Amino acid sequence: MNKIKDIILYKMPFLKKSKTHFSFLKKVSFLEDFSYKDFYIFQKFLHERTFQPAEVVFHQGDLNTAFFFLFDGKLEMFLNNSSQGFLVEGDYFGEDGLSLSPLKRPLSVKSTHFSKVLVLLKDDLIEMKLAYPLVASKFLHGLLTSFLLKLVHE
């Protein structure tokens, strides 16, 4: 098995450079059906963004055009300036930012520590869907399944 992994890393040097992103994404439960090649393709569409303590990720009411993985750090969610809880490493949020119709953010999110997020913009998802429809479909199917399971358990 390691030989196959080494061959994949050799043929896809991007994985070697972003090994920490790769390791992080492998732990995301709804991406469990991804192959190494799927992860390689998916990572190309993600953007890393770093936030300082107290820096706002987005405000309630902002146009919602992105989905986020919290790669490192801690974020706090606010509804009308009232704390609604925290997001920690491994959490993801902003699923509705990938919807076809433009929606506004229902909450504000602010960094409480130095935090890094991996961002998937809606436009990049559309590009992925055109160039790599199977990877985009696996991502959306996993995300939707995860979202529905959250609703059932609430």
N, C-alpha and C positions, 0 to 999 in steps of 0.2 A: 504494500500500500504506500509506503514512504517513497518508493521509487517512482510511482505514478505521480505523487505530489511534487517530487523534485523535478520531474519532466515538465509538469504543468507550470511550475514556477519558472523554469528555464525558458520555456516557450512564451510565457506571459510575464515579462519582467515587471509590469505594473503591479502584479500581486506582491512581488518581493518588496517593492518600494512602499506599498501601502499594506504591509503585512498586519499592522495593528488594526487598520480598518477592516481588513479581511477577517481577522480573528474576532473582532467585535461583531461584525455582521453574521458570522457563523453561529453566534449565540442567540440571534434574534429568532424566536420560536416560529414566527410565520414565514421565515425564509428557509425552513428546513428542507424544502424540496429543491433548493438551488444546488446545481453542480458547481464545481470550481470555475468552469467557463461562465456560468450564469453570474457568479459573484464578480468575476473579472469585468464582464460587460456592465453589470449594474453599478459597480464602483465608478466607472467612467462618467456616470451621470450625476454623481453626488458632489456637493461642494462643502468643504469644511469651513466653518465660521467659528471664531473665538469671541467670547463675550467676557468683559471685565465684571467684577462684582458691582451690582446695582445697575448694570446696563440693561436696557429694555430690549428684549428679543422682538416683540411686537406688541402693539397696543390693541385693546378691545376696540372693535369697529374698523380696524385696518382691513384692507382687501386681502383675502385669504388665497394665496397662490403658491403655497409650499407645504411640504411635509417634512418633519424633523425626526431624527434619531438623536437622543442625548448621549453623546459619545463619552463625555467626561464632565464632571461637575454637578451642580445642583441648581435647579430653577424653581421659582415660585410662581404660582398662578393666581391671578386676581380677577374678581368680578366686581365691577363698580368700586374699585379700590379696597375691596375686602378679600383677604387671603382665602384661597380655596384649596390650598395644599401645595405639595412639592412634587417635582419630577426629579428623579435620580438617574444616575448612569444606567443605561440599558432601556430606559423608557422611550417611547416614541409618541408623537403628538402632531396634531394638525392634519388628520386624515381628510377632513372636509376641504382642505386646501387643494385637493386633487380632483374635486368634482368639476363637472363640465360647466355648470353655471357659477358665475362669480358670487361668492359668499363673503360676509364680513366675519372677522374673528370674534368669537363669543367671549373670549377672555383676554386679559393682558398676561404676558409672561415676562419675568425679569430674572436675570441671573443673580444668584446669591453668593456665588463663588466664581473663580475663574472657570469658565465652562466652554466646552467645545461641542458643537452640534454638526451633524452631517445633514445637509439639506438637499431635498429633491424638489426642484421647481416643477410646477405643472407643465410648463413649456418643455422641460427636459424629459418628462414622462411621455409627452406626446411624441417627441423626437425618438425616444426609446421604442415606443409602440410602433412607429413606422420602420425603424431600422432593425429592431430585435423584438418582434411581436411575441415570441414565446416567453422571453424573459419578462417583458412588461406584463403579460398575462399571468405568469406565475406570481409576480409581485402583487398585482391587484387581487388575485384570487386569495392569496395568503392574508393580505391585509383585510379584505372583506370578511373572511372567515374569522379572523382574530377579533375584528370589530363586532361581529354578530355574537361571538362567544362572550365578549365583555357585556353586551346588552342583556344576554340571558342570565348572567351571574349577578347583575345589579339588583 
